Amino acid sequence: DSETIDYQNQYSKTRTAAFGEEVKRRVLMGSHVLSSGAIHDFYECAIAIRMQLKEDFAEAFEEVDAVITPVSPFSLPRINDVQRNPVENYLVDVMTVPASLAGLPAMSVPFISEATDNNLTPAIQIISSYGMEKSMIRVGAALENASLFKT
């Protein structure tokens, strides 16, 4: 009916105007991954990987209170320089994906030490186990206080 068509047109116009190219790419990729033809190739494999990540983190948290990683494998672009190619855009946040997939609390803090590579993002990520958020925040605060990065 005409009301449905009007709604679809408005929805399309809103999404086209509001979403940037990278968001549109990621939405399309997600739609493809969840399509019936790709469900086995992507979704079921992703579930298996997610379970393995959860097990690996659980094993690590038997030995440590927190896992510390870089936020990104390379320097983040400045706001005006976000016109990287799509592969680089996916890689910008690749280091934050494991905690998200495992459903773990994580945070990032600004951090530079004398050993920091100038090509890396001046931030680190702290990942903790369930229920250990207070400890994670204390670790983050200590690292931020020890950092040479000052705002």
DRENPA-773567 format. One line per 10 residues: number of its first residue (from 1); their letters; for each residue x, y, z of C-alpha. Coordinates in steps of 0.25 Angstrom, whole numbers, always signed. Layout:
residues N
NUM> A> X,Y,Z | ...
This chain:
residues 151
1> DSETIDYQNQ> +0,+0,+0 | +4,+15,-1 | +7,+17,+13 | +17,+5,+13 | +24,+11,+1 | +25,+25,+7 | +31,+19,+20 | +41,+11,+12 | +45,+23,+4 | +46,+32,+16
11> YSKTRTAAFG> +55,+21,+23 | +64,+20,+11 | +66,+35,+10 | +69,+36,+25 | +79,+25,+24 | +85,+30,+12 | +87,+44,+17 | +91,+40,+32 | +101,+29,+29 | +115,+31,+24
21> EEVKRRVLMG> +121,+21,+14 | +128,+13,+24 | +115,+10,+32 | +108,+7,+19 | +119,-3,+15 | +118,-10,+29 | +103,-11,+29 | +103,-17,+15 | +114,-27,+20 | +106,-31,+32
31> SHVLSSGAIH> +93,-33,+23 | +101,-42,+14 | +107,-50,+25 | +93,-52,+31 | +87,-56,+18 | +82,-70,+16 | +93,-74,+6 | +104,-69,+15 | +99,-74,+28 | +108,-86,+29
41> DFYECAIAIR> +120,-80,+23 | +121,-68,+32 | +111,-68,+44 | +113,-82,+49 | +128,-81,+47 | +127,-68,+55 | +120,-75,+66 | +131,-85,+67 | +142,-74,+68 | +134,-67,+78
51> MQLKEDFAEA> +133,-79,+87 | +148,-81,+85 | +151,-67,+89 | +143,-68,+102 | +150,-81,+106 | +164,-74,+103 | +160,-62,+111 | +155,-71,+122 | +168,-79,+123 | +176,-66,+122
61> FEEVDAVITP> +168,-60,+134 | +172,-72,+143 | +186,-66,+142 | +184,-51,+141 | +174,-40,+145 | +175,-33,+132 | +179,-34,+118 | +186,-21,+112 | +186,-19,+97 | +188,-8,+87
71> VSPFSLPRIN> +175,-1,+83 | +179,-2,+68 | +191,-8,+60 | +194,+6,+55 | +192,+20,+57 | +178,+25,+56 | +174,+35,+46 | +171,+49,+50 | +157,+53,+48 | +159,+60,+35
81> DVQRNPVENY> +168,+48,+29 | +158,+37,+30 | +158,+34,+15 | +166,+22,+17 | +163,+10,+8 | +152,+0,+13 | +162,-10,+18 | +169,+0,+26 | +156,+5,+32 | +153,-10,+37
91> LVDVMTVPAS> +167,-11,+43 | +166,+2,+51 | +157,-5,+61 | +162,-20,+59 | +169,-20,+73 | +156,-17,+80 | +148,-28,+74 | +152,-40,+82 | +147,-34,+95 | +134,-30,+89
101> LAGLPAMSVP> +132,-44,+83 | +135,-51,+96 | +125,-41,+103 | +136,-36,+113 | +137,-23,+119 | +148,-14,+113 | +153,+0,+113 | +164,+8,+106 | +172,+19,+112 | +182,+29,+106
111> FISEATDNNL> +196,+23,+108 | +210,+27,+103 | +223,+21,+109 | +238,+24,+105 | +237,+10,+98 | +224,+14,+90 | +225,+13,+75 | +222,+27,+69 | +214,+20,+58 | +204,+13,+68
121> TPAIQIISSY> +192,+19,+74 | +195,+26,+87 | +185,+17,+95 | +184,+3,+101 | +172,-6,+104 | +170,-13,+117 | +161,-25,+117 | +156,-32,+129 | +148,-43,+134 | +133,-43,+137
131> GMEKSMIRVG> +131,-35,+150 | +145,-30,+150 | +141,-16,+145 | +146,-9,+158 | +160,-15,+156 | +160,-12,+141 | +157,+3,+144 | +168,+3,+155 | +178,-3,+145 | +174,+7,+135
141> AALENASLFK> +175,+19,+144 | +189,+14,+148 | +194,+13,+134 | +188,+26,+130 | +195,+33,+142 | +208,+26,+138 | +207,+31,+123 | +215,+41,+117 | +202,+45,+109 | +197,+58,+116
151> T> +185,+65,+111
